Amino acid sequence: MTAMSLASALGDTRMLRCMHRKNKKLVTIRDRNDRIPLLVALDAGNLKVVLDLYDDTPKAYIIRDATDHNDSAVITALIMGNKLGKDL
């Protein structure tokens, strides 16, 4: 698991902001399960982290991951439930 993914899973928003300030590309680095930090946060149920990462994650990475059935189901559920309050 990458450091960014671990912070996403744990809900450590302060650490995430610090890492993102140092390197904007960290939100696109995948863990060994091929998940970007946004999806790690979704799996862990850390909605606050998801909201923070959503604006920072290039939409191409979110859309690419939507080709996987499980990830697209989670993203669709959040959007349909208007939990993100964002446009994809």
C-alpha positions as CSV (number, residue, x, y, z in Angstrom):
1,M,0.0,0.0,0.0
2,T,1.3,3.5,-0.9
3,A,1.6,6.1,1.8
4,M,-1.2,8.1,0.2
5,S,-3.4,5.1,0.1
6,L,-2.7,4.3,3.7
7,A,-3.6,7.8,4.8
8,S,-6.7,7.6,2.6
9,A,-7.7,4.3,4.3
10,L,-7.1,5.8,7.8
11,G,-8.9,9.0,7.1
12,D,-5.8,11.2,7.9
13,T,-6.8,14.3,6.0
14,R,-4.0,16.4,7.5
15,M,-1.4,13.9,6.2
16,L,-3.1,13.7,2.8
17,R,-3.0,17.5,2.4
18,C,0.7,17.6,3.4
19,M,1.6,14.9,0.9
20,H,-0.5,16.4,-1.9
21,R,1.2,19.8,-1.4
22,K,4.6,18.1,-1.8
23,N,3.6,16.1,-4.9
24,K,0.3,16.6,-6.8
25,K,0.8,13.3,-8.7
26,L,0.4,11.2,-5.6
27,V,-3.4,11.0,-6.0
28,T,-2.8,9.1,-9.3
29,I,-0.4,6.4,-7.9
30,R,-2.0,3.0,-7.5
31,D,-1.6,0.6,-4.7
32,R,-0.9,-3.1,-5.2
33,N,-4.6,-3.7,-5.7
34,D,-4.5,-1.2,-8.6
35,R,-6.6,1.4,-6.7
36,I,-6.0,5.1,-6.6
37,P,-6.2,6.7,-3.1
38,L,-9.8,8.0,-3.9
39,L,-11.0,4.4,-4.3
40,V,-9.1,3.3,-1.2
41,A,-11.0,6.0,0.8
42,L,-14.3,4.8,-0.8
43,D,-13.6,1.2,0.3
44,A,-12.7,2.4,3.8
45,G,-15.9,4.5,4.0
46,N,-14.0,7.7,4.6
47,L,-16.4,10.1,2.8
48,K,-14.6,13.2,4.1
49,V,-11.4,12.0,2.4
50,V,-13.3,11.1,-0.7
51,L,-14.7,14.6,-0.9
52,D,-11.2,16.1,-0.4
53,L,-9.5,13.8,-3.0
54,Y,-12.3,14.1,-5.6
55,D,-11.4,17.6,-6.6
56,D,-7.7,16.8,-6.7
57,T,-7.9,13.5,-8.7
58,P,-7.8,13.9,-12.5
59,K,-11.2,12.7,-13.8
60,A,-9.5,10.4,-16.3
61,Y,-8.4,8.3,-13.4
62,I,-11.8,8.1,-11.9
63,I,-13.4,7.3,-15.2
64,R,-10.8,4.6,-16.0
65,D,-11.6,2.9,-12.7
66,A,-15.3,3.0,-13.4
67,T,-14.6,0.2,-15.9
68,D,-14.2,-2.2,-13.0
69,H,-17.7,-3.4,-11.9
70,N,-17.1,-3.1,-8.1
71,D,-15.6,0.4,-8.2
72,S,-18.1,1.7,-10.7
73,A,-20.9,0.4,-8.4
74,V,-19.5,2.3,-5.4
75,I,-19.0,5.5,-7.4
76,T,-22.5,5.2,-8.9
77,A,-24.1,4.7,-5.5
78,L,-22.4,7.7,-4.1
79,I,-23.3,9.9,-7.1
80,M,-26.9,8.6,-7.2
81,G,-27.2,9.2,-3.5
82,N,-25.8,12.7,-4.0
83,K,-23.3,12.0,-1.3
84,L,-20.4,13.7,-3.2
85,G,-22.3,16.7,-4.2
86,K,-20.0,16.9,-7.3
87,D,-20.3,16.4,-11.0
88,L,-18.3,13.6,-12.6
